[in-house]
Amino acid sequence: MLSADAVSVSRDGVALLEPASLDITAGECIAVRGDNGAGKTTLLRVLAGRLRPTCGTATFMGQPVDERRPGVREAIAALIDPPALYPDLTVVDHLAFIAAAWQPFAGTVSGPCLDPIPVPTPPDQLIAQFGLTAVTNRFPDELSSGQRQLVALAVTFARPARVVLLDEPEQRLDPSRRALLASALRDAGERGIAVVFASHDDAVIASVAQRSVWIEA
């Protein structure tokens, strides 16, 4: 479904990502591992179609990955950079807004895919799934850094997607909240959503990843 074939990225003669390859199928959960600076985030940006590789190819359903293509945007959700949270919207407002904006695409068939896009988890269930019940009506500036991370994750899963890309989703989460994250990733896989996440957390990786890919520095 989503593939990277010997993709590498360099800028001004400096390698940001050495050649890396990855094939992703529906419902699969893959951990991207490597030392700091190895290029894990860069690989996720290539897979999301936000960054064109210097060498190699990245494809979605056999076509070059480019986030400007509607079929790519409809299929791939990514939490790579922190999302902009609107100061005058509460937690539940954010989830309701994203769900409403993407609702026309849920359950539809797009591009060369024959299977419909998996329907996302409803906002009220996401609130419970990510442990946000107590802060549902709070504004972003009333949240802790860990709570903001949970909101960012919930917003990412509030839209329909075939693939979800996450960059160190466990950051700023304590052990109990990392368990909530692991549960959400397993749930996504059970619904046929492929998940690729960069992580340094051995416990989360062992709990949810079917396989790991090591990125060399």
Secondary structure, DSSP 4 states (H G I P E B T S, - for coil): -EEEEEEEEEETTEEEEEEEEEEE-TT-EEEEE--TTSSHHHHHHHHHTSS--SEEEEEETTEE--TTSHHHHHHEEEESSPPPPPTTS-HHHHHHHHHHHHGGGTT---TT--SPPPPPPPHHHHHHHTT-GGGTT--GGGS-HHHHHHHHHHHHHTS--SEEEEESTTTT--HHHHHHHHHHHHHHHHTT-EEEEE---HHHHHHH-SEEEEPP-
